[in-house]
Amino acid sequence: MALLEIKDLTLRFGGLCAVNELSLEIEEGSIRSLIGPNGAGKTCVFNCLTGFYKPSGGEMLFQGQSLVNRKPHLITFMGMARTFQNLRLFKEMTVLENVMSGMHCRTKAAFLTTVLRTRGQQREEKQIRDVAEECLEFVGMLDKKHYIAKNLPYGDQRKVEWARALATQPKLLLLDEPAAGLNSDEKARLIQLIRRIRDERNITIFLIEHDMGLVMKVSEKIFVIDYGVKIAEGTAQEVRDNPRVVEAYLGKEEEEETA
């Protein structure tokens, strides 16, 4: 059974069909990418998976359980985490506090025990802090845990978001354009990090990305959509050589570069 299975997913906004009968599977332990031109419907797919959009039709199964009509926090609790194309950090909070907030879906302490600072609540708070610090160490940000998030360089803010996603203890991590705004050195480290997340933490990766060099290096399989329709899937080489992909996506990119 696939970890994530999407069957005939459709999303409409009035007369606009943003995603049209999309079907794909994400196997456990894999690294998969979803690519396509701007406006192809990629982020709409992620928003449906994570409960931000309600699909117009189709089915989404995560570990055999339907995601349709589930709230975002319940989907996170099930084991699916995501990052966003635009950073969504708590700018005035510290790096550590931002990452600790990712553990909220795993906490058990009730409001009263939090107010009374019971031993159980204190143990849980320590556990949350320990997990957050471990995640920060994993992405190379532990030494900046007391920094205010807004004072960090953009690349470091990205790392904080990744650490916060890891703190939710996911089985599947959705990365929405993780390389956006990063320089070449940071992108190279991102490729290494994605592989480490899969290999060392046994987390399946599904990413959206416009940087084709990164996609081709890190992905074991690539899905390509255009106008909400899947037009190809396969290995990096198969996708690179697919005429429909060249016309719909890679060709357009080349035309923009030479214009």
Backbone as CSV, one residue per row, in Angstrom:
resi,resn,N_x,N_y,N_z,CA_x,CA_y,CA_z,C_x,C_y,C_z
1,MET,0.844,-1.200,0.000,0.000,0.000,0.000,0.879,1.250,0.000
2,ALA,0.551,2.205,-0.860,1.286,3.460,-0.908,1.046,4.253,0.375
3,LEU,2.046,5.024,0.791,1.859,5.884,1.958,0.799,6.934,1.667
4,LEU,0.863,7.517,0.467,-0.124,8.510,0.038,-0.645,8.101,-1.331
5,GLU,-1.956,8.076,-1.473,-2.580,7.746,-2.752,-3.607,8.806,-3.105
6,ILE,-3.452,9.396,-4.258,-4.379,10.406,-4.760,-5.106,9.813,-5.956
7,LYS,-6.433,9.832,-5.905,-7.241,9.235,-6.967,-8.191,10.278,-7.540
8,ASP,-7.977,10.628,-8.799,-8.882,11.523,-9.541,-9.172,12.817,-8.787
9,LEU,-8.147,13.380,-8.150,-8.319,14.618,-7.386,-8.695,15.759,-8.325
10,THR,-9.774,16.451,-7.985,-10.263,17.572,-8.783,-10.554,18.749,-7.863
11,LEU,-10.132,19.936,-8.293,-10.389,21.152,-7.528,-10.852,22.237,-8.487
12,ARG,-12.039,22.770,-8.224,-12.595,23.838,-9.069,-12.841,25.089,-8.247
13,PHE,-12.571,26.219,-8.874,-12.945,27.519,-8.315,-13.898,28.158,-9.319
14,GLY,-15.200,27.979,-9.082,-16.158,28.447,-10.067,-15.978,27.692,-11.371
15,GLY,-15.730,28.432,-12.455,-15.536,27.798,-13.753,-14.109,27.384,-14.022
16,LEU,-13.187,27.695,-13.099,-11.783,27.355,-13.278,-11.484,25.998,-12.644
17,CYS,-10.893,25.103,-13.415,-10.486,23.793,-12.900,-8.992,23.838,-12.627
18,ALA,-8.620,23.995,-11.348,-7.218,24.133,-10.969,-6.489,22.796,-10.957
19,VAL,-7.188,21.731,-10.575,-6.642,20.373,-10.580,-7.690,19.483,-11.214
20,ASN,-7.269,18.687,-12.211,-8.240,17.947,-13.014,-7.941,16.447,-12.996
21,GLU,-8.679,15.714,-12.166,-8.611,14.249,-12.105,-7.163,13.752,-11.996
22,LEU,-6.453,14.289,-11.028,-5.054,13.923,-10.809,-4.964,12.649,-9.976
23,SER,-4.154,11.707,-10.447,-3.913,10.466,-9.704,-2.421,10.218,-9.612
24,LEU,-1.958,9.892,-8.413,-0.548,9.541,-8.211,-0.388,8.839,-6.869
25,GLU,0.750,8.170,-6.721,1.056,7.470,-5.478,2.449,7.860,-4.992
26,ILE,2.575,7.988,-3.678,3.859,8.256,-3.031,4.191,7.056,-2.153
27,GLU,5.253,6.348,-2.510,5.645,5.170,-1.744,6.430,5.576,-0.502
28,GLU,6.262,4.814,0.559,6.976,5.089,1.805,8.480,4.988,1.588
29,GLY,9.204,5.964,2.135,10.653,5.975,2.028,11.185,6.554,0.737
30,SER,10.325,7.166,-0.054,10.739,7.702,-1.352,10.909,9.215,-1.304
31,ILE,11.520,9.757,-2.352,11.611,11.203,-2.572,10.964,11.479,-3.915
32,ARG,9.856,12.193,-3.907,9.074,12.475,-5.107,8.922,13.987,-5.286
33,SER,8.844,14.401,-6.546,8.676,15.819,-6.846,7.472,16.034,-7.754
34,LEU,6.839,17.192,-7.574,5.731,17.626,-8.421,6.161,18.930,-9.093
35,ILE,6.232,18.925,-10.426,6.686,20.107,-11.146,5.657,20.502,-12.191
36,GLY,5.842,21.707,-12.718,4.968,22.238,-13.753,5.122,23.737,-13.840
37,PRO,4.637,24.357,-14.901,4.751,25.809,-15.056,4.008,26.550,-13.954
38,ASN,4.251,27.843,-13.825,3.499,28.667,-12.886,2.007,28.564,-13.209
39,GLY,1.209,28.391,-12.155,-0.232,28.286,-12.349,-0.708,26.912,-12.754
40,ALA,0.189,25.916,-12.703,-0.193,24.562,-13.123,-1.083,23.858,-12.112
41,GLY,-1.106,24.340,-10.863,-1.949,23.738,-9.827,-1.191,22.983,-8.761
42,LYS,0.128,23.159,-8.730,0.961,22.384,-7.796,0.620,22.674,-6.339
43,THR,0.627,23.954,-5.949,0.337,24.304,-4.558,-1.104,23.984,-4.205
44,CYS,-2.006,24.037,-5.191,-3.393,23.628,-4.942,-3.457,22.170,-4.498
45,VAL,-2.610,21.334,-5.085,-2.562,19.925,-4.680,-2.145,19.826,-3.216
46,PHE,-1.080,20.540,-2.842,-0.622,20.525,-1.444,-1.702,21.059,-0.510
47,ASN,-2.397,22.111,-0.932,-3.438,22.691,-0.076,-4.606,21.734,0.125
48,CYS,-4.903,20.936,-0.881,-5.937,19.908,-0.716,-5.464,18.814,0.247
49,LEU,-4.222,18.378,0.076,-3.689,17.315,0.925,-3.661,17.706,2.394
50,THR,-3.390,18.973,2.669,-3.213,19.419,4.055,-4.451,20.088,4.647
51,GLY,-5.568,20.010,3.943,-6.830,20.463,4.506,-7.133,21.937,4.358
52,PHE,-6.323,22.676,3.620,-6.587,24.101,3.424,-7.634,24.334,2.337
53,TYR,-7.715,23.440,1.365,-8.747,23.476,0.337,-9.564,22.196,0.408
54,LYS,-10.858,22.311,0.117,-11.727,21.141,0.038,-11.849,20.742,-1.430
55,PRO,-11.437,19.543,-1.786,-11.511,19.116,-3.189,-12.947,19.094,-3.703
56,SER,-13.077,19.303,-5.013,-14.391,19.199,-5.650,-14.735,17.751,-5.958
57,GLY,-13.717,16.906,-6.008,-13.949,15.498,-6.292,-12.682,14.694,-6.107
58,GLY,-12.836,13.385,-6.102,-11.680,12.508,-5.960,-11.444,12.074,-4.525
59,GLU,-10.358,11.340,-4.319,-10.034,10.792,-3.010,-8.555,10.972,-2.732
60,MET,-8.235,11.163,-1.457,-6.855,11.265,-0.998,-6.723,10.357,0.208
61,LEU,-5.844,9.363,0.121,-5.674,8.395,1.190,-4.259,8.481,1.745
62,PHE,-4.153,8.675,3.051,-2.858,8.704,3.732,-2.826,7.543,4.711
63,GLN,-1.932,6.592,4.479,-1.883,5.349,5.253,-3.242,4.660,5.259
64,GLY,-3.922,4.744,4.112,-5.213,4.093,3.958,-6.395,4.857,4.498
65,GLN,-6.163,6.026,5.124,-7.245,6.822,5.702,-7.512,8.046,4.839
66,SER,-8.794,8.348,4.650,-9.164,9.476,3.816,-8.787,10.802,4.478
67,LEU,-8.282,11.729,3.650,-7.953,13.075,4.124,-9.083,14.066,3.847
68,VAL,-10.061,13.663,3.054,-11.134,14.570,2.656,-11.927,15.018,3.874
69,ASN,-12.146,16.330,3.977,-12.922,16.970,5.051,-12.230,16.943,6.408
70,ARG,-10.954,16.582,6.463,-10.216,16.639,7.726,-9.588,18.031,7.902
71,LYS,-9.552,18.507,9.130,-8.950,19.797,9.439,-7.430,19.698,9.369
72,PRO,-6.759,20.822,9.059,-5.296,20.800,8.935,-4.579,20.241,10.153
73,HIS,-5.021,20.610,11.368,-4.306,20.138,12.558,-4.466,18.627,12.748
74,LEU,-5.589,18.069,12.301,-5.778,16.629,12.410,-4.917,15.891,11.388
75,ILE,-4.732,16.488,10.224,-3.863,15.892,9.211,-2.412,15.912,9.699
76,THR,-2.023,17.000,10.361,-0.684,17.058,10.957,-0.521,15.973,12.007
77,PHE,-1.539,15.780,12.833,-1.496,14.746,13.872,-1.379,13.350,13.255
78,MET,-1.980,13.153,12.084,-1.908,11.861,11.399,-0.487,11.549,10.930
79,GLY,0.322,12.611,10.752,1.708,12.377,10.358,2.135,13.029,9.061
80,MET,1.416,14.079,8.634,1.793,14.803,7.433,2.117,16.249,7.801
81,ALA,3.328,16.691,7.482,3.745,18.064,7.769,4.112,18.755,6.469
82,ARG,4.113,20.091,6.491,4.465,20.827,5.277,5.204,22.111,5.619
83,THR,5.955,22.574,4.651,6.491,23.939,4.690,5.785,24.713,3.591
84,PHE,5.963,26.038,3.611,5.228,26.887,2.687,6.176,27.641,1.762
85,GLN,5.645,28.003,0.597,6.416,28.781,-0.363,6.836,30.106,0.254
86,ASN,5.920,30.745,0.973,6.214,31.966,1.711,6.345,31.623,3.189
87,LEU,7.427,32.063,3.805,7.708,31.723,5.199,6.546,32.095,6.122
88,ARG,6.256,31.210,7.062,5.192,31.456,8.032,5.713,31.236,9.443
89,LEU,6.754,31.966,9.782,7.309,31.887,11.127,6.629,32.911,12.028
90,PHE,6.757,32.688,13.342,6.347,33.695,14.322,7.543,34.630,14.483
91,LYS,7.472,35.744,13.801,8.637,36.611,13.624,9.206,37.147,14.931
92,GLU,8.355,37.389,15.936,8.804,37.986,17.192,9.236,36.952,18.220
93,MET,9.064,35.682,17.904,9.455,34.620,18.826,10.862,34.150,18.518
94,THR,11.454,33.475,19.475,12.803,32.948,19.253,12.755,31.752,18.308
95,VAL,13.914,31.397,17.823,14.035,30.217,16.969,13.523,28.985,17.706
96,LEU,13.945,28.803,18.948,13.531,27.640,19.728,12.020,27.625,19.930
97,GLU,11.435,28.762,20.257,9.989,28.838,20.475,9.225,28.494,19.201
98,ASN,9.733,28.935,18.057,9.091,28.591,16.788,9.057,27.090,16.580
99,VAL,10.179,26.433,16.844,10.243,24.991,16.612,9.420,24.239,17.655
100,MET,9.424,24.713,18.889,8.601,24.083,19.925,7.123,24.135,19.561
101,SER,6.715,25.181,18.859,5.304,25.291,18.476,4.890,24.150,17.552
102,GLY,5.859,23.562,16.839,5.549,22.435,15.977,5.127,21.190,16.735
103,MET,5.489,21.117,18.024,5.128,19.961,18.847,3.725,20.071,19.429
104,HIS,3.037,21.158,19.151,1.718,21.385,19.749,0.758,20.227,19.466
105,CYS,0.848,19.668,18.243,-0.089,18.594,17.892,0.164,17.319,18.684
106,ARG,1.315,17.222,19.359,1.652,16.008,20.116,1.484,16.183,21.626
107,THR,1.122,17.376,22.089,1.032,17.626,23.528,-0.234,17.012,24.107
108,LYS,-0.168,16.689,25.405,-1.298,16.069,26.088,-1.772,16.884,27.286
109,ALA,-0.960,17.816,27.757,-1.306,18.568,28.960,-2.545,19.428,28.725
110,ALA,-3.461,19.410,29.683,-4.663,20.230,29.624,-4.357,21.642,30.097
111,PHE,-5.293,22.551,29.858,-5.087,23.953,30.218,-4.788,24.116,31.704
112,LEU,-5.556,23.442,32.572,-5.394,23.615,34.010,-4.017,23.139,34.469
113,THR,-3.549,21.994,33.937,-2.237,21.495,34.353,-1.129,22.437,33.885
114,THR,-1.353,23.106,32.766,-0.375,24.083,32.278,-0.302,25.277,33.214
115,VAL,-1.465,25.745,33.668,-1.511,26.885,34.581,-0.882,26.534,35.930
116,LEU,-1.172,25.316,36.410,-0.682,24.909,37.731,0.759,24.413,37.710
117,ARG,1.313,24.249,36.487,2.704,23.790,36.344,2.941,22.484,37.100
118,THR,2.100,21.496,36.829,2.240,20.198,37.482,3.517,19.505,37.003
119,ARG,3.898,18.458,37.738,5.105,17.726,37.351,4.961,17.126,35.954
120,GLY,3.779,16.613,35.663,3.544,16.034,34.350,3.697,17.062,33.248
121,GLN,3.178,18.267,33.508,3.288,19.329,32.504,4.741,19.746,32.330
122,GLN,5.487,19.806,33.428,6.893,20.193,33.336,7.711,19.142,32.579
123,ARG,7.391,17.870,32.797,8.081,16.802,32.054,7.784,16.912,30.562
124,GLU,6.524,17.195,30.249,6.154,17.316,28.838,6.832,18.524,28.195
125,GLU,6.911,19.622,28.914,7.575,20.816,28.382,9.055,20.545,28.122
126,LYS,9.685,19.807,29.021,11.087,19.461,28.805,11.244,18.570,27.579
127,GLN,10.321,17.636,27.409,10.369,16.757,26.252,10.213,17.561,24.958
128,ILE,9.302,18.521,24.967,9.091,19.374,23.793,10.353,20.152,23.474
129,ARG,10.977,20.705,24.518,12.213,21.467,24.322,13.320,20.561,23.771
130,ASP,13.423,19.361,24.315,14.466,18.428,23.864,14.284,18.070,22.383
131,VAL,13.035,17.798,21.991,12.754,17.464,20.590,13.075,18.649,19.689
132,ALA,12.682,19.853,20.124,12.931,21.057,19.331,14.425,21.289,19.155
133,GLU,15.190,21.127,20.211,16.634,21.324,20.122,17.281,20.268,19.234
134,GLU,16.782,19.048,19.305,17.330,17.993,18.449,17.061,18.299,16.976
135,CYS,15.874,18.820,16.677,15.536,19.174,15.297,16.386,20.349,14.811
136,LEU,16.627,21.311,15.689,17.488,22.439,15.327,18.917,21.980,15.078
137,GLU,19.393,21.063,15.889,20.737,20.528,15.670,20.813,19.804,14.334
138,PHE,19.751,19.105,13.967,19.722,18.346,12.722,19.861,19.258,11.510
139,VAL,19.247,20.451,11.567,19.326,21.372,10.420,20.458,22.384,10.574
140,GLY,21.248,22.271,11.663,22.398,23.142,11.846,22.079,24.507,12.417
141,MET,21.046,24.597,13.263,20.624,25.893,13.800,20.583,25.937,15.321
142,LEU,21.113,24.929,15.998,21.010,24.892,17.450,21.729,26.064,18.099
143,ASP,22.839,26.505,17.519,23.599,27.599,18.116,22.873,28.934,18.026
144,LYS,21.780,28.984,17.262,21.014,30.228,17.112,19.619,30.104,17.714
145,LYS,19.458,29.175,18.653,18.121,28.889,19.175,17.495,30.066,19.924
146,HIS,18.317,30.977,20.464,17.761,32.099,21.218,17.622,33.366,20.373
147,TYR,17.955,33.288,19.094,17.791,34.437,18.214,16.305,34.685,17.958
148,ILE,15.933,35.961,17.773,14.579,36.285,17.342,14.473,35.962,15.852
149,ALA,13.416,35.285,15.457,13.314,34.743,14.103,13.474,35.815,13.027
150,LYS,12.879,36.985,13.240,12.912,38.016,12.198,14.317,38.577,11.978
151,ASN,15.223,38.351,12.917,16.582,38.894,12.796,17.522,37.963,12.041
152,LEU,17.043,36.800,11.649,17.879,35.835,10.948,17.917,36.123,9.450
153,PRO,19.010,35.766,8.781,19.027,35.818,7.316,17.960,34.884,6.752
154,TYR,17.558,35.156,5.520,16.460,34.387,4.911,16.751,32.889,4.897
155,GLY,17.963,32.505,4.531,18.300,31.088,4.469,18.154,30.395,5.809
156,ASP,18.526,31.098,6.892,18.384,30.523,8.231,16.914,30.437,8.643
157,GLN,16.111,31.402,8.228,14.679,31.332,8.522,14.058,30.108,7.860
158,ARG,14.526,29.785,6.660,14.064,28.567,5.989,14.377,27.329,6.839
159,LYS,15.586,27.292,7.395,15.986,26.150,8.210,15.100,26.015,9.447
160,VAL,14.717,27.149,10.021,13.831,27.113,11.193,12.495,26.493,10.813
161,GLU,11.986,26.855,9.641,10.711,26.278,9.200,10.835,24.777,8.991
162,TRP,11.953,24.329,8.433,12.159,22.889,8.245,12.230,22.176,9.599
163,ALA,12.943,22.787,10.557,13.050,22.182,11.886,11.682,22.091,12.550
164,ARG,10.871,23.127,12.390,9.525,23.109,12.985,8.681,21.998,12.367
165,ALA,8.795,21.811,11.056,8.062,20.723,10.409,8.519,19.366,10.936
166,LEU,9.824,19.207,11.134,10.347,17.942,11.664,9.859,17.703,13.084
167,ALA,9.656,18.777,13.840,9.219,18.651,15.233,7.812,18.070,15.348
168,THR,7.029,18.123,14.286,5.698,17.522,14.329,5.779,15.996,14.248
169,GLN,6.994,15.480,14.017,7.247,14.041,13.926,6.436,13.410,12.791
170,PRO,6.662,13.905,11.566,5.863,13.425,10.427,6.358,12.103,9.852
171,LYS,5.473,11.457,9.128,5.839,10.315,8.291,6.045,10.771,6.848
172,LEU,5.338,11.856,6.478,5.435,12.432,5.141,5.642,13.930,5.275
173,LEU,6.664,14.445,4.596,6.981,15.871,4.649,6.770,16.475,3.268
174,LEU,5.887,17.473,3.198,5.621,18.197,1.960,6.419,19.491,1.971
175,LEU,7.259,19.683,0.964,8.098,20.876,0.863,7.636,21.693,-0.336
176,ASP,7.120,22.891,-0.080,6.622,23.761,-1.143,7.709,24.770,-1.511
177,GLU,8.395,24.521,-2.616,9.485,25.347,-3.121,10.531,25.647,-2.037
178,PRO,11.149,24.618,-1.494,12.125,24.807,-0.403,13.372,25.569,-0.822
179,ALA,13.690,25.588,-2.124,14.906,26.270,-2.577,14.676,27.733,-2.925
180,ALA,13.442,28.216,-2.818,13.139,29.602,-3.182,13.967,30.567,-2.342
181,GLY,14.676,31.462,-3.001,15.449,32.477,-2.301,16.810,32.030,-1.811
182,LEU,17.188,30.785,-2.065,18.472,30.279,-1.582,19.548,30.460,-2.659
183,ASN,20.796,30.671,-2.211,21.902,30.752,-3.159,22.389,29.347,-3.513
184,SER,23.363,29.257,-4.401,23.798,27.948,-4.898,24.363,27.064,-3.791
185,ASP,25.115,27.647,-2.855,25.668,26.853,-1.751,24.562,26.331,-0.847
186,GLU,23.574,27.189,-0.570,22.462,26.779,0.283,21.627,25.691,-0.399
187,LYS,21.488,25.767,-1.710,20.749,24.731,-2.439,21.473,23.388,-2.371
188,ALA,22.801,23.427,-2.475,23.580,22.191,-2.377,23.397,21.549,-1.007
189,ARG,23.383,22.380,0.052,23.167,21.852,1.400,21.735,21.350,1.570
190,LEU,20.786,22.001,0.870,19.395,21.561,0.935,19.246,20.157,0.353
191,ILE,19.907,19.887,-0.757,19.856,18.546,-1.352,20.348,17.512,-0.349
192,GLN,21.454,17.820,0.320,21.984,16.906,1.334,20.997,16.719,2.481
193,LEU,20.361,17.824,2.890,19.413,17.764,4.005,18.200,16.911,3.649
194,ILE,17.671,17.083,2.445,16.516,16.291,2.017,16.846,14.802,2.072
195,ARG,18.006,14.447,1.581,18.412,13.034,1.613,18.593,12.539,3.042
196,ARG,19.157,13.390,3.914,19.347,12.987,5.317,18.008,12.805,6.022
197,ILE,17.050,13.675,5.728,15.728,13.557,6.344,15.119,12.202,6.000
198,ARG,15.260,11.800,4.745,14.733,10.501,4.332,15.545,9.350,4.921
199,ASP,16.862,9.433,4.803,17.709,8.304,5.171,17.868,8.129,6.676
200,GLU,18.012,9.241,7.402,18.288,9.169,8.837,17.036,9.234,9.705
201,ARG,15.964,9.826,9.179,14.751,9.974,9.990,13.579,9.174,9.427
202,ASN,13.822,8.455,8.329,12.789,7.603,7.731,11.515,8.377,7.402
203,ILE,11.691,9.580,6.882,10.568,10.428,6.504,10.488,10.487,4.981
204,THR,9.322,10.212,4.451,9.079,10.287,3.012,8.966,11.754,2.602
205,ILE,9.504,12.098,1.432,9.546,13.485,0.980,8.737,13.652,-0.304
206,PHE,7.891,14.676,-0.333,7.147,15.059,-1.538,7.325,16.566,-1.691
207,LEU,7.953,17.004,-2.788,8.273,18.425,-2.897,7.810,19.031,-4.208
208,ILE,7.507,20.321,-4.138,7.259,21.178,-5.292,8.480,22.068,-5.442
209,GLU,8.986,22.183,-6.658,10.173,23.009,-6.830,10.312,23.457,-8.284
210,HIS,10.737,24.721,-8.455,10.981,25.264,-9.791,12.428,25.105,-10.216
211,ASP,13.316,24.891,-9.265,14.729,24.720,-9.601,14.926,23.322,-10.174
212,MET,15.014,23.252,-11.512,15.057,21.952,-12.164,16.346,21.191,-11.852
213,GLY,17.444,21.912,-11.633,18.682,21.241,-11.266,18.539,20.490,-9.968
214,LEU,17.919,21.120,-8.984,17.695,20.469,-7.692,16.740,19.292,-7.842
215,VAL,15.649,19.498,-8.580,14.658,18.431,-8.770,15.302,17.203,-9.394
216,MET,16.095,17.415,-10.438,16.697,16.295,-11.155,17.715,15.550,-10.290
217,LYS,18.377,16.249,-9.384,19.393,15.618,-8.544,18.790,14.821,-7.395
218,VAL,17.701,15.300,-6.830,17.217,14.716,-5.576,16.047,13.749,-5.756
219,SER,15.329,13.826,-6.887,14.074,13.080,-7.035,14.294,11.689,-7.604
220,GLU,13.606,10.722,-7.039,13.614,9.356,-7.562,12.504,9.168,-8.599
221,LYS,11.450,9.942,-8.462,10.388,9.982,-9.462,9.821,11.398,-9.479
222,ILE,9.422,11.826,-10.678,8.894,13.179,-10.852,7.526,13.096,-11.516
223,PHE,6.558,13.850,-10.964,5.247,14.003,-11.582,5.191,15.392,-12.205
224,VAL,4.658,15.480,-13.415,4.566,16.763,-14.114,3.104,17.068,-14.398
225,ILE,2.652,18.262,-14.012,1.293,18.675,-14.322,1.312,19.987,-15.099
226,ASP,0.300,20.168,-15.920,0.127,21.401,-16.688,-1.362,21.682,-16.750
227,TYR,-1.764,22.875,-16.349,-3.184,23.237,-16.271,-3.961,22.220,-15.444
228,GLY,-3.333,21.745,-14.355,-4.013,20.836,-13.438,-4.088,19.398,-13.874
229,VAL,-3.513,19.073,-15.035,-3.575,17.708,-15.572,-2.184,17.091,-15.550
230,LYS,-2.080,15.841,-15.091,-0.794,15.151,-15.125,-0.459,14.791,-16.563
231,ILE,0.707,15.252,-17.038,1.112,14.982,-18.415,2.277,14.001,-18.497
232,ALA,2.926,13.723,-17.362,4.055,12.787,-17.378,4.426,12.387,-15.956
233,GLU,5.076,11.247,-15.841,5.713,10.844,-14.589,6.826,9.870,-14.917
234,GLY,7.865,9.874,-14.091,8.979,8.979,-14.336,10.237,9.461,-13.657
235,THR,11.351,8.859,-14.029,12.643,9.267,-13.491,13.038,10.621,-14.068
236,ALA,14.107,11.190,-13.520,14.587,12.476,-14.022,14.887,12.410,-15.513
237,GLN,15.545,11.336,-15.946,15.897,11.204,-17.357,14.653,11.056,-18.224
238,GLU,13.691,10.262,-17.774,12.456,10.068,-18.539,11.684,11.365,-18.683
239,VAL,11.622,12.138,-17.610,10.913,13.412,-17.660,11.661,14.409,-18.539
240,ARG,12.972,14.431,-18.409,13.788,15.355,-19.206,13.623,15.110,-20.704
241,ASP,13.426,13.830,-21.067,13.337,13.470,-22.474,11.910,13.453,-23.013
242,ASN,10.933,13.722,-22.166,9.536,13.661,-22.578,9.162,14.910,-23.379
243,PRO,8.725,14.773,-24.635,8.409,15.937,-25.469,7.320,16.828,-24.883
244,ARG,6.327,16.219,-24.223,5.250,17.029,-23.642,5.769,17.885,-22.498
245,VAL,6.714,17.356,-21.736,7.302,18.131,-20.642,8.151,19.262,-21.197
246,VAL,8.941,18.956,-22.199,9.787,19.982,-22.819,8.927,21.124,-23.338
247,GLU,7.826,20.778,-23.966,6.944,21.805,-24.516,6.230,22.597,-23.424
248,ALA,5.702,21.887,-22.418,4.872,22.531,-21.399,5.664,23.251,-20.326
249,TYR,6.862,22.752,-20.018,7.579,23.311,-18.868,9.020,23.678,-19.176
250,LEU,9.824,22.707,-19.510,11.243,22.984,-19.734,11.427,23.919,-20.921
251,GLY,10.650,23.712,-21.971,10.762,24.583,-23.129,10.414,26.012,-22.817
252,LYS,9.366,26.217,-22.023,8.983,27.567,-21.632,10.076,28.216,-20.814
253,GLU,10.708,27.414,-19.928,11.764,27.957,-19.091,12.938,28.411,-19.957
254,GLU,13.286,27.590,-20.973,14.386,27.936,-21.850,14.083,29.193,-22.644
255,GLU,12.814,29.340,-23.093,12.442,30.523,-23.837,12.572,31.773,-23.000
256,GLU,12.188,31.676,-21.702,12.307,32.830,-20.805,13.760,33.218,-20.605
257,GLU,14.653,32.195,-20.515,16.060,32.475,-20.277,16.718,33.143,-21.470
258,THR,16.251,32.778,-22.698,16.875,33.337,-23.905,16.199,34.616,-24.361
259,ALA,15.059,34.954,-23.755,14.320,36.163,-24.164,15.069,37.419,-23.740
